[in-house]
Amino acid sequence: MKEVFEGSLWEAEVVKGLLQAEEVDCMLRDETLGAVTSPYLTLGGNVKVLVNDEDYSRASQIVDAR
């Protein structure tokens, strides 16, 4: 799996929704850490959106167009 986006939990959820609307399978990584730390810290707490290797190019286009 490849990382196509990294950001706050709410941003990652939006990106995940965009990808799923385009029928691109994806998952969040570090979402629990992001939910716990991001409201309190400006460091760390980033959530990653991961896609399958074969979907990376298409997913990147979708994320870049947002």
Sequence and secondary structure as in RCSB ss.txt:
>XXXX:A:sequence
MKEVFEGSLWEAEVVKGLLQAEEVDCMLRDETLGAVTSPYLTLGGNVKVLVNDEDYSRASQIVDAR
>XXXX:A:secstr
 EEEEEE HHHHHHHHHHHHHTT  EEEESHHHHHHHTTT SSS  EEEEE GGGHHHHHHHHHH 
